[in-house]
Amino acid sequence: RAQLDEKENAALRAATLQLQAASDEGVELGAMQWEVITAKREAGEAQQREAAARGRLHHVQAVLHRAHLEIDATAAAGHDAAARLAVAEQEHSRALSEARAQAASNVPLSQLEAAT
């Protein structure tokens, strides 16, 4: 009877150890699966952040391009205005010189009155 109990106890111990080992393996497998799931989730979040950053970059590049176009147009308009101003100054200077020359050749009114 004692030998039978000893065999039964040994068998129960072995079954318990086997069950604990299987349980430990299951826990380790579960932990590994959790790590894989976490890594996949973090990779997905990183891809979303990267896509959002790429979208912001494209938006900023488009705004910068439009600003460059506007600056170019403003610079061209400024150049055109400066050219028109230079032409107007030349015309004004010429007209002023002609008016002064004409005024210099005019006889003063007092001389005309005295001559009459």
C-alpha positions in Angstrom: 0.0 0.0 0.0 2.8 2.5 0.9 4.6 1.7 -2.4 1.4 2.3 -4.3 0.9 5.6 -2.5 4.5 6.5 -3.3 4.0 5.7 -7.0 0.7 7.6 -7.1 2.4 10.6 -5.3 5.3 10.5 -7.8 2.9 10.4 -10.7 0.9 13.3 -9.3 4.1 15.3 -8.8 5.2 14.6 -12.3 1.8 15.6 -13.7 1.9 18.8 -11.6 5.4 19.6 -12.8 4.3 19.0 -16.4 1.2 21.1 -15.9 3.3 23.9 -14.4 5.8 23.7 -17.3 2.9 23.9 -19.8 1.4 26.8 -17.9 4.7 28.6 -17.9 5.1 28.0 -21.6 1.6 29.4 -22.1 2.4 32.5 -20.1 5.7 33.0 -22.0 3.8 32.5 -25.3 1.1 35.0 -24.2 3.8 37.5 -23.2 5.5 37.1 -26.6 2.2 37.5 -28.5 1.4 40.6 -26.4 4.9 42.1 -27.4 4.2 41.3 -31.1 0.8 43.0 -30.9 2.3 46.0 -29.1 5.1 46.3 -31.6 2.6 46.2 -34.5 0.4 48.8 -32.9 3.4 51.1 -32.3 4.6 50.6 -35.9 1.1 51.5 -37.2 1.1 54.7 -35.0 4.5 55.6 -36.3 3.3 55.2 -39.9 0.3 57.4 -39.1 2.6 60.1 -37.5 4.9 59.9 -40.6 2.0 60.2 -43.0 0.7 63.2 -41.0 4.2 64.8 -41.0 4.5 64.2 -44.8 1.1 65.9 -45.3 2.2 68.9 -43.3 5.4 69.1 -45.2 3.6 69.1 -48.6 1.2 71.8 -47.3 4.2 74.0 -46.2 5.9 73.4 -49.5 2.8 74.5 -51.4 2.4 77.6 -49.2 6.1 78.4 -49.8 5.8 78.0 -53.5 2.7 80.3 -53.6 4.7 82.9 -51.5 7.6 82.7 -54.0 5.2 83.3 -56.9 3.6 86.2 -55.1 7.1 87.7 -54.3 8.1 87.3 -58.0 4.9 89.0 -59.1 5.4 91.8 -56.6 9.0 92.3 -57.6 8.0 92.4 -61.3 5.3 95.0 -60.5 7.8 97.1 -58.5 10.3 96.9 -61.4 7.6 98.0 -63.8 6.6 100.9 -61.5 10.2 102.0 -61.2 10.6 102.0 -64.9 7.4 104.0 -65.4 8.6 106.5 -62.8 12.0 106.9 -64.5 10.2 107.6 -67.8 7.9 110.1 -66.2 10.8 111.8 -64.5 12.6 112.1 -67.8 9.5 113.5 -69.5 8.9 116.0 -66.6 12.5 117.1 -66.7 12.3 117.6 -70.5 9.1 119.6 -70.2 10.6 121.7 -67.4 13.7 122.5 -69.5 11.5 123.4 -72.5 9.3 125.7 -70.3 12.4 127.4 -68.9 13.9 127.9 -72.3 10.6 129.3 -73.6 10.3 131.6 -70.5 13.9 132.8 -71.0 13.1 133.9 -74.6 10.0 135.7 -73.6 10.1 139.5 -73.3 9.1 140.8 -69.9 5.7 142.6 -69.8 7.3 145.7 -68.4 9.6 146.0 -71.5 6.6 145.5 -73.8 4.7 148.3 -72.0 7.6 150.6 -72.1 8.1 150.0 -75.8 4.6 150.9 -76.6 
